[in-house]
Amino acid sequence: MNKCYKDRLSYHVVRQLCECDTLRGAIIFVVAFLIFLALTLGYSELPPGSAIYDAVVGVETDYEVLGLPATLLIAAVFNGVIYGVIVWLIYTLVERARKRPQKESVTAI
């Protein structure tokens, strides 16, 4: 297979994957997850991550993971997942509403 054909083939595969709604939804989730993970690492009291951690575990630990307190990292992951799902769900509902065909209104004369 020559290089030019491989490049065109990979371009079309990538383009087709990017047009897939499932992949877009996954990308939306991952981006939202990373944003809220970073926000929680900067502002540790962002709800509901710390409240969930307190309810489930109840005890803070001094153990560090990659130089960050484990409690903060766990709360950040909770927030990333929760807000990521919320953003993904909003995206999915908006996309479905946008793709739904508009009903024509019939007026009686």
DSSP file (Angstrom, degrees, kcal/mol; ACC not computed):
  #  RESIDUE AA STRUCTURE BP1 BP2  ACC     N-H-->O    O-->H-N    N-H-->O    O-->H-N    TCO  KAPPA ALPHA  PHI   PSI    X-CA   Y-CA   Z-CA
    1    1 A M              0   0    0      0, 0.0     2,-0.1     0, 0.0     0, 0.0   0.000 360.0 360.0 360.0 131.0    0.0    0.0    0.0
    2    2 A N     >  -     0   0    0      1,-0.1     4,-1.9     4,-0.0     3,-0.2  -0.404 360.0-114.9 -81.0 162.2    1.5    3.4   -0.9
    3    3 A K  H  > S+     0   0    0      1,-0.2     4,-2.5     2,-0.2     5,-0.2   0.860 112.2  56.2 -63.7 -39.6    1.8    6.2    1.6
    4    4 A C  H  > S+     0   0    0      1,-0.2     4,-2.2     2,-0.2    -1,-0.2   0.903 108.5  47.6 -61.7 -42.4   -0.7    8.5   -0.1
    5    5 A Y  H  > S+     0   0    0      2,-0.2     4,-2.6     1,-0.2    -1,-0.2   0.904 111.3  51.1 -65.8 -41.7   -3.4    5.9    0.0
    6    6 A K  H  X S+     0   0    0     -4,-1.9     4,-2.8     2,-0.2     5,-0.2   0.910 109.8  50.1 -61.5 -42.8   -2.8    5.1    3.7
    7    7 A D  H  X S+     0   0    0     -4,-2.5     4,-2.1     1,-0.2    -2,-0.2   0.920 113.0  45.6 -63.2 -43.8   -3.0    8.9    4.5
    8    8 A R  H  X S+     0   0    0     -4,-2.2     4,-2.2     2,-0.2    -1,-0.2   0.898 113.6  50.1 -65.7 -39.4   -6.3    9.3    2.7
    9    9 A L  H  X S+     0   0    0     -4,-2.6     4,-2.2     2,-0.2    -2,-0.2   0.932 112.2  45.9 -64.9 -46.4   -7.6    6.1    4.3
   10   10 A S  H  X S+     0   0    0     -4,-2.8     4,-2.6     1,-0.2     5,-0.2   0.866 110.6  55.0 -66.2 -34.5   -6.7    7.2    7.8
   11   11 A Y  H  X S+     0   0    0     -4,-2.1     4,-2.5    -5,-0.2    -1,-0.2   0.931 110.3  45.3 -62.1 -45.2   -8.1   10.6    7.2
   12   12 A H  H  X S+     0   0    0     -4,-2.2     4,-2.4     2,-0.2    -2,-0.2   0.871 112.7  50.7 -68.8 -36.0  -11.5    9.2    6.2
   13   13 A V  H  X S+     0   0    0     -4,-2.2     4,-2.3     2,-0.2    -2,-0.2   0.941 113.3  45.0 -65.6 -46.5  -11.5    6.8    9.1
   14   14 A V  H  X S+     0   0    0     -4,-2.6     4,-2.3     2,-0.2    -2,-0.2   0.910 113.7  50.1 -63.8 -42.4  -10.7    9.6   11.6
   15   15 A R  H  X S+     0   0    0     -4,-2.5     4,-1.3    -5,-0.2    -1,-0.2   0.906 110.9  49.0 -63.3 -41.2  -13.3   11.9   10.0
   16   16 A Q  H  X S+     0   0    0     -4,-2.4     4,-0.5     1,-0.2    -1,-0.2   0.886 111.0  50.4 -66.6 -38.4  -15.9    9.2   10.1
   17   17 A L  H >< S+     0   0    0     -4,-2.3     3,-0.9     1,-0.2     6,-0.2   0.891 108.4  52.4 -65.1 -39.2  -15.2    8.5   13.8
   18   18 A C  H 3< S+     0   0    0     -4,-2.3    -1,-0.2     1,-0.3    -2,-0.2   0.768 106.0  54.6 -69.6 -24.7  -15.4   12.2   14.6
   19   19 A E  H 3< S+     0   0    0     -4,-1.3     2,-0.3    -5,-0.2    -1,-0.3   0.593  84.7 104.6 -83.1  -9.9  -18.9   12.4   13.0
   20   20 A C    <X  -     0   0    0     -3,-0.9     4,-1.9    -4,-0.5     5,-0.1  -0.570  67.1-145.7 -74.8 129.1  -20.1    9.5   15.1
   21   21 A D  H  > S+     0   0    0     -2,-0.3     4,-2.5     1,-0.2     5,-0.2   0.839  96.8  57.1 -65.1 -34.1  -22.4   10.8   17.9
   22   22 A T  H  > S+     0   0    0      1,-0.2     4,-2.0     2,-0.2    -1,-0.2   0.918 108.0  46.5 -64.3 -42.8  -21.2    8.2   20.4
   23   23 A L  H  > S+     0   0    0     -6,-0.2     4,-2.5     2,-0.2    -1,-0.2   0.899 110.9  52.3 -67.2 -39.7  -17.6    9.3   20.1
   24   24 A R  H  X S+     0   0    0     -4,-1.9     4,-2.7     1,-0.2    -2,-0.2   0.919 108.9  50.9 -60.6 -42.6  -18.6   13.0   20.4
   25   25 A G  H  X S+     0   0    0     -4,-2.5     4,-2.3     1,-0.2    -1,-0.2   0.899 110.2  49.2 -61.7 -40.3  -20.5   12.1   23.6
   26   26 A A  H  X S+     0   0    0     -4,-2.0     4,-2.6     2,-0.2    -1,-0.2   0.895 111.2  49.5 -65.5 -40.3  -17.4   10.3   24.9
   27   27 A I  H  X S+     0   0    0     -4,-2.5     4,-2.6     2,-0.2     5,-0.2   0.915 109.9  51.4 -64.9 -42.0  -15.2   13.3   24.1
   28   28 A I  H  X S+     0   0    0     -4,-2.7     4,-2.4     1,-0.2     5,-0.2   0.922 111.6  47.9 -59.1 -45.3  -17.7   15.7   25.8
   29   29 A F  H  X S+     0   0    0     -4,-2.3     4,-2.9     2,-0.2    -2,-0.2   0.934 112.3  47.7 -62.2 -47.1  -17.6   13.5   28.9
   30   30 A V  H  X S+     0   0    0     -4,-2.6     4,-2.5     2,-0.2    -2,-0.2   0.907 113.0  48.2 -63.7 -42.3  -13.8   13.3   29.0
   31   31 A V  H  X S+     0   0    0     -4,-2.6     4,-2.4     2,-0.2    -1,-0.2   0.938 114.3  45.8 -63.9 -46.2  -13.4   17.0   28.5
   32   32 A A  H  X S+     0   0    0     -4,-2.4     4,-2.7    -5,-0.2     5,-0.3   0.908 111.8  53.3 -62.9 -41.2  -16.0   17.8   31.2
   33   33 A F  H  X S+     0   0    0     -4,-2.9     4,-2.2    -5,-0.2    -2,-0.2   0.940 111.5  44.7 -57.8 -48.4  -14.4   15.2   33.5
   34   34 A L  H  X S+     0   0    0     -4,-2.5     4,-2.3     2,-0.2    -1,-0.2   0.883 112.8  51.4 -66.7 -38.0  -10.9   16.8   33.1
   35   35 A I  H  X S+     0   0    0     -4,-2.4     4,-2.5     1,-0.2    -2,-0.2   0.953 114.7  41.4 -63.3 -49.3  -12.2   20.3   33.6
   36   36 A F  H  X S+     0   0    0     -4,-2.7     4,-2.1     2,-0.2    -2,-0.2   0.797 112.0  56.0 -73.1 -26.7  -14.1   19.5   36.8
   37   37 A L  H  X S+     0   0    0     -4,-2.2     4,-1.9    -5,-0.3    -1,-0.2   0.940 111.7  43.4 -63.5 -47.1  -11.2   17.4   38.1
   38   38 A A  H  X S+     0   0    0     -4,-2.3     4,-1.6     2,-0.2    -2,-0.2   0.895 112.5  52.8 -66.0 -40.2   -8.9   20.4   37.6
   39   39 A L  H  X S+     0   0    0     -4,-2.5     4,-2.7     1,-0.2    -1,-0.2   0.909 110.2  48.0 -61.4 -41.3  -11.4   22.8   39.2
   40   40 A T  H  < S+     0   0    0     -4,-2.1    -1,-0.2     1,-0.2    -2,-0.2   0.859 107.5  54.9 -69.9 -34.4  -11.8   20.6   42.2
   41   41 A L  H  < S+     0   0    0     -4,-1.9     3,-0.3     1,-0.2    -1,-0.2   0.841 115.3  40.8 -66.0 -30.3   -8.0   20.3   42.6
   42   42 A G  H  < S+     0   0    0     -4,-1.6     2,-0.5     1,-0.3    -2,-0.2   0.833 128.4  29.7 -83.2 -35.1   -7.9   24.1   42.7
   43   43 A Y  S >< S-     0   0    0     -4,-2.7     3,-1.4    -5,-0.2    -1,-0.3  -0.878  71.1-171.6-128.0  96.6  -11.0   24.6   44.8
   44   44 A S  T 3  S+     0   0    0     -2,-0.5     6,-0.2     1,-0.3    -1,-0.1   0.639  77.2  63.3 -70.2 -16.5  -11.3   21.6   47.1
   45   45 A E  T 3   +     0   0    0      4,-0.1    -1,-0.3     5,-0.1    -5,-0.1   0.277  66.2 133.3 -93.6  12.6  -14.8   22.5   48.5
   46   46 A L    X>  -     0   0    0     -3,-1.4     4,-0.7    -6,-0.2     3,-0.6  -0.475  61.9 -92.3 -63.4 120.4  -16.6   22.2   45.2
   47   47 A P  T 34 S+     0   0    0      0, 0.0    -1,-0.1     0, 0.0    -2,-0.0  -0.365  91.1  16.7 -75.3 160.1  -19.7   20.2   45.9
   48   48 A P  T 3> S+     0   0    0      0, 0.0     4,-2.7     0, 0.0     5,-0.2  -0.935 107.8  70.3 -98.4   8.7  -20.7   17.3   45.9
   49   49 A G  H <> S+     0   0    0     -3,-0.6     4,-2.4     1,-0.2     5,-0.2   0.904 103.6  42.4 -57.3 -48.9  -17.3   15.5   45.8
   50   50 A S  H  X S+     0   0    0     -4,-0.7     4,-2.5     1,-0.2    -1,-0.2   0.868 114.7  51.9 -69.0 -34.5  -16.2   16.4   49.3
   51   51 A A  H  > S+     0   0    0      2,-0.2     4,-2.1     1,-0.2    -2,-0.2   0.899 111.0  47.5 -67.1 -40.2  -19.7   15.7   50.7
   52   52 A I  H  X S+     0   0    0     -4,-2.7     4,-2.7     2,-0.2     5,-0.3   0.921 112.2  49.7 -66.0 -43.3  -19.8   12.2   49.1
   53   53 A Y  H  X>S+     0   0    0     -4,-2.4     4,-2.8    -5,-0.2     5,-1.4   0.932 111.7  48.4 -61.0 -44.6  -16.3   11.4   50.3
   54   54 A D  H  <5S+     0   0    0     -4,-2.5    -1,-0.2     3,-0.2    -2,-0.2   0.880 114.0  46.9 -62.9 -37.6  -17.3   12.5   53.9
   55   55 A A  H  <5S+     0   0    0     -4,-2.1    -2,-0.2    -5,-0.2    -1,-0.2   0.888 120.8  36.2 -72.0 -38.5  -20.5   10.4   53.7
   56   56 A V  H  <5S+     0   0    0     -4,-2.7    -2,-0.2    -5,-0.2    -3,-0.2   0.946 137.5  13.7 -81.1 -50.4  -18.8    7.3   52.3
   57   57 A V  T  <5S-     0   0    0     -4,-2.8    -3,-0.2    -5,-0.3    -2,-0.1   0.904  74.3-168.9 -95.3 -50.4  -15.4    7.3   54.1
   58   58 A G      < +     0   0    0     -5,-1.4     2,-0.5     1,-0.1    -4,-0.1   0.142  58.3  84.4  84.9 -21.2  -15.9    9.8   56.8
   59   59 A V        -     0   0    0     -6,-0.2     2,-0.2    12,-0.0    -1,-0.1  -0.955  69.6-138.7-121.2 130.8  -12.2   10.0   57.8
   60   60 A E        -     0   0    0     -2,-0.5     2,-0.3    -3,-0.1    -6,-0.0  -0.591  20.1-152.4 -83.7 149.7   -9.6   12.2   56.1
   61   61 A T        -     0   0    0     -2,-0.2    10,-0.5     2,-0.1     9,-0.1  -0.865  20.3-143.6-121.1 155.1   -6.2   10.7   55.5
   62   62 A D        +     0   0    0     -2,-0.3     2,-0.1     7,-0.1    -1,-0.1   0.389  61.4 125.8 -94.0   2.1   -2.8   12.3   55.2
   63   63 A Y        -     0   0    0      6,-0.1     7,-2.8     1,-0.1     2,-0.4  -0.381  50.3-146.9 -64.5 135.7   -1.8    9.8   52.5
   64   64 A E  E     -A   69   0A   0      5,-0.2     2,-0.5     6,-0.1    -2,-0.1  -0.866  13.8-165.7-111.7 141.4   -0.5   11.6   49.3
   65   65 A V  E >  S-A   68   0A   0      3,-3.1     3,-1.8    -2,-0.4     8,-0.0  -0.987  83.1 -17.1-122.9 118.2   -0.8   10.4   45.7
   66   66 A L  T 3  S-     0   0    0     -2,-0.5    -1,-0.1     1,-0.3    -2,-0.0   0.830 129.5 -53.7  54.2  35.3    1.4   12.3   43.3
   67   67 A G  T 3  S+     0   0    0      1,-0.3    -1,-0.3     0, 0.0    -3,-0.0   0.485 119.2 107.1  82.1   3.2    2.0   15.0   45.9
   68   68 A L  E <  S-A   65   0A   0     -3,-1.8    -3,-3.1     2,-0.0    -1,-0.3  -0.888  80.2-100.7-112.5 144.0   -1.8   15.6   46.4
   69   69 A P  E  >  -A   64   0A   0      0, 0.0     4,-2.1     0, 0.0    -5,-0.2  -0.387  28.3-130.9 -60.4 138.5   -3.8   14.5   49.4
   70   70 A A  H  > S+     0   0    0     -7,-2.8     4,-2.5     1,-0.2     5,-0.2   0.856 106.0  56.7 -61.4 -36.5   -5.8   11.4   48.6
   71   71 A T  H  > S+     0   0    0    -10,-0.5     4,-2.3    -8,-0.3    -1,-0.2   0.912 108.5  46.7 -62.8 -41.5   -9.0   12.9   50.0
   72   72 A L  H  > S+     0   0    0     -3,-0.2     4,-2.2     2,-0.2    -2,-0.2   0.904 112.5  49.9 -66.3 -41.1   -8.7   15.8   47.6
   73   73 A L  H  X S+     0   0    0     -4,-2.1     4,-2.0     2,-0.2    -2,-0.2   0.894 111.8  47.6 -65.7 -40.6   -7.9   13.5   44.6
   74   74 A I  H  X S+     0   0    0     -4,-2.5     4,-2.5     2,-0.2    -2,-0.2   0.916 112.4  49.0 -67.0 -43.1  -10.9   11.2   45.4
   75   75 A A  H  X S+     0   0    0     -4,-2.3     4,-2.5    -5,-0.2    -2,-0.2   0.879 110.4  52.3 -62.9 -37.3  -13.3   14.2   45.8
   76   76 A A  H  X S+     0   0    0     -4,-2.2     4,-2.6     2,-0.2    -1,-0.2   0.891 109.3  48.6 -65.9 -39.6  -12.0   15.5   42.5
   77   77 A V  H  X S+     0   0    0     -4,-2.0     4,-2.5     2,-0.2     5,-0.2   0.918 110.6  51.5 -66.7 -42.7  -12.6   12.2   40.7
   78   78 A F  H  X S+     0   0    0     -4,-2.5     4,-2.7     1,-0.2     5,-0.2   0.945 113.1  45.4 -56.0 -48.7  -16.2   12.1   42.2
   79   79 A N  H  X S+     0   0    0     -4,-2.5     4,-2.8     1,-0.2     5,-0.4   0.908 111.1  52.7 -63.4 -42.1  -16.8   15.6   40.9
   80   80 A G  H  X S+     0   0    0     -4,-2.6     4,-1.8     1,-0.2    -1,-0.2   0.914 113.4  43.2 -60.4 -43.3  -15.3   14.9   37.5
   81   81 A V  H  X S+     0   0    0     -4,-2.5     4,-2.4     2,-0.2    -2,-0.2   0.940 117.0  45.8 -68.1 -47.5  -17.6   11.8   37.1
   82   82 A I  H  X S+     0   0    0     -4,-2.7     4,-2.0    -5,-0.2    -2,-0.2   0.956 119.4  38.5 -63.7 -51.9  -20.7   13.5   38.4
   83   83 A Y  H  X S+     0   0    0     -4,-2.8     4,-2.6    -5,-0.2     5,-0.2   0.837 113.8  57.2 -70.6 -30.6  -20.4   16.7   36.4
   84   84 A G  H  X S+     0   0    0     -4,-1.8     4,-2.4    -5,-0.4    -1,-0.2   0.915 108.3  46.5 -62.8 -43.0  -19.1   14.8   33.4
   85   85 A V  H  X S+     0   0    0     -4,-2.4     4,-2.7     2,-0.2    -2,-0.2   0.899 112.3  51.2 -65.5 -40.8  -22.3   12.7   33.3
   86   86 A I  H  X S+     0   0    0     -4,-2.0     4,-2.3     2,-0.2    -2,-0.2   0.939 112.9  44.4 -62.7 -47.2  -24.4   15.8   33.8
   87   87 A V  H  X S+     0   0    0     -4,-2.6     4,-2.5     1,-0.2    -2,-0.2   0.910 114.5  49.8 -64.4 -42.2  -22.7   17.7   30.9
   88   88 A W  H  X S+     0   0    0     -4,-2.4     4,-2.6    -5,-0.2    -2,-0.2   0.904 110.5  50.1 -62.1 -41.9  -22.9   14.5   28.7
   89   89 A L  H  X S+     0   0    0     -4,-2.7     4,-2.5     2,-0.2    -2,-0.2   0.910 110.9  48.6 -64.6 -42.8  -26.6   14.1   29.5
   90   90 A I  H  X S+     0   0    0     -4,-2.3     4,-2.4     2,-0.2     5,-0.2   0.929 112.3  49.4 -61.5 -45.2  -27.3   17.7   28.6
   91   91 A Y  H  X S+     0   0    0     -4,-2.5     4,-2.5     1,-0.2    -2,-0.2   0.923 111.4  49.1 -59.0 -45.6  -25.4   17.3   25.3
   92   92 A T  H  X S+     0   0    0     -4,-2.6     4,-2.3     1,-0.2    -2,-0.2   0.913 112.1  47.5 -62.9 -44.1  -27.2   14.1   24.4
   93   93 A L  H  X S+     0   0    0     -4,-2.5     4,-2.2     2,-0.2    -1,-0.2   0.897 112.6  48.9 -65.9 -40.1  -30.6   15.6   25.1
   94   94 A V  H  X S+     0   0    0     -4,-2.4     4,-2.3    -5,-0.2    -2,-0.2   0.915 111.4  49.8 -65.8 -42.4  -29.9   18.8   23.1
   95   95 A E  H  X S+     0   0    0     -4,-2.5     4,-1.9    -5,-0.2    -2,-0.2   0.900 111.7  48.1 -63.4 -40.6  -28.6   16.7   20.2
   96   96 A R  H  X S+     0   0    0     -4,-2.3     4,-1.2     1,-0.2    -1,-0.2   0.907 112.7  48.2 -66.9 -40.3  -31.6   14.5   20.1
   97   97 A A  H  < S+     0   0    0     -4,-2.2    -2,-0.2     1,-0.2    -1,-0.2   0.872 112.0  50.3 -66.9 -35.6  -34.0   17.5   20.3
   98   98 A R  H  < S+     0   0    0     -4,-2.3    -1,-0.2     1,-0.2    -2,-0.2   0.848 112.0  46.6 -70.6 -34.5  -32.0   19.2   17.5
   99   99 A K  H  < S+     0   0    0     -4,-1.9    -1,-0.2    -5,-0.2    -2,-0.2   0.659  86.3 106.0 -83.1 -16.4  -32.2   16.1   15.2
  100  100 A R  S  < S-     0   0    0     -4,-1.2     2,-0.1    -5,-0.1    -3,-0.0  -0.451  81.2-111.7 -65.9 131.1  -35.9   15.5   15.8
  101  101 A P        -     0   0    0      0, 0.0     2,-0.3     0, 0.0    -1,-0.1  -0.392  31.1-115.1 -66.4 139.5  -37.8   16.5   12.7
  102  102 A Q        -     0   0    0     -2,-0.1     2,-0.3     1,-0.1    -3,-0.0  -0.564  26.7-125.4 -75.6 133.6  -40.0   19.5   13.2
  103  103 A K        -     0   0    0     -2,-0.3     2,-0.3     1,-0.1    -1,-0.1  -0.598  22.7-122.6 -78.9 138.0  -43.7   18.9   12.9
  104  104 A E        -     0   0    0     -2,-0.3     2,-0.4     1,-0.0    -1,-0.1  -0.639  22.7-128.3 -81.2 136.5  -45.5   21.0   10.4
  105  105 A S        -     0   0    0     -2,-0.3     2,-0.5     2,-0.0    -1,-0.0  -0.716  17.6-152.2 -86.9 132.6  -48.4   23.0   11.9
  106  106 A V        -     0   0    0     -2,-0.4     2,-0.5     2,-0.0    -1,-0.0  -0.904   8.5-162.3-106.1 125.6  -51.7   22.6   10.1
  107  107 A T        -     0   0    0     -2,-0.5     2,-0.3     2,-0.0    -2,-0.0  -0.898  14.6-131.8-110.3 136.6  -54.1   25.5   10.3
  108  108 A A              0   0    0     -2,-0.5    -2,-0.0     1,-0.1     0, 0.0  -0.654 360.0 360.0 -85.7 139.7  -57.7   25.2    9.4
  109  109 A I              0   0    0     -2,-0.3    -1,-0.1     0, 0.0    -2,-0.0   0.403 360.0 360.0-102.3 360.0  -59.2   27.8    7.1
